[in-house]
Amino acid sequence: MKKRVSATIDPETDKILDRLIEVGNYRNKSHIIEDAILLLSKEKNVKNKK
């Protein structure tokens, strides 16, 4: 089950998200943000502890 979170972004970042939805394989802004966090965690070698 997914958990709802809230984020505040500037207008330029919002435009980037809109463009990624138009040209990419993303369903919505949440999908992009989730993918970005996963990529960042891999880059920083952060382990998911459960």
Secondary structure as UniProt FT lines:
FT   HELIX           11..23
FT   HELIX           29..43
FT   TURN            44..45
//
